[in-house]
């Protein structure tokens, strides 16, 4: 399992200075968390969930969540559990899975009790799970955070291996200023007590926006919604510190599809789309994915990694922008090579690199480089997008011919 596995050898040679490394599911938390990339949510009611997940691998999906929570109507929960248990068992028996898990798969249950019920019923299908996404973690009226993490630990004991938890911070206790700080500090205390099962902290901008009756339009990023941006800033402040006490924090969902009608002009620069990629730029704009690109840049500037997505077309964009640029790799390598501190001009002669203040940033960049690779000096995210599009066209052509 590795990112950009759908690209052929020639494409890897042309695009990457250092290609992505294979992902070991037994790796440590930080290596796994940074490799999540675009995490695609699928309702557990999908009757062909196993087959759909395997097809998604052909579109570059490496992490997915089978959801039993918000995406499933209350009167369909029992049926969703049946479908999920059946499809997990089927997935575990597929040749693709027998050769090694092709993606990181999580389940999003409604309660600790449901989590344990699925684990008890999953049988061989439990082998397919890497962990669980915990909704509305720490919210008033919700199961206590400690109970969720104890349930994940019990599931790990049942599986005979570590299963991970990814709590989602999306409750009104976190959204509202008068309760936010106490809620975050309480959550941090629980997470610290169960640090060995916490893979990453996820953020739920949809529910956070709902606390104020808001929804960001497709032309704006989550960082333009001031009250939500303030919440994300506090989450990063309390739980994303780079002193060894923090956790990987993933970026909130991009929830928009193509609309065909725009209010604002695009801010997507034409520069990366030179040399025959102009059509790709126009398609991104037409599909409203230029807004996703802008939000991804702001996510990373603010210390978030990965992205929750709801459509396969979003995956390639997230992964293309996750590849480490040649310039960032050069800067990060120079910083970590300096053992005695000090400052130096970057190899690109456009900034100052300081070994002390920039070290934590550089280490994170190199961690991401292992998962997503390092682009060659003349390669932009547009080239990576174009290559993924070509690879997907090839996959579809093969399926069309039955191969």
Secondary structure, DSSP 4 states (H G I P E B T S, - for coil): --TTTTS-HHHHHHHEEEPPPPPPTTS-HHHHHHH--EEEEEETT-TTHHHHHHHHHTTT--EEEEESSTTS-GGGHHHHHHHHHHHHHHHHTSHHHHT--SSEEEEE-SSHHHHHHHHHHHGGGGGGEEEEEETTTT-TTSPPHHHHHHHHHHHHHHHTS--EEEEEE--HHHHSHHHHHHHHHHHHHHHHHTGGGB--BEE-HHHHHHTTT----TTS-GGGSHHHHHHHHHHHHHH--TTTT---BEEEEE-----S--SS-----SGGGTTT-HHHHHHHHHTTHHHHHHHHHHHHHTT-EEEEESSGGGHHHHHHHHSBPHHHHHHHHHHHH-SS--EEE-TTSSSEEETTTTHHHHHHHHHHHHHH-EE-TT--HHHHHHHHHHHHHHHHHHHHTT-
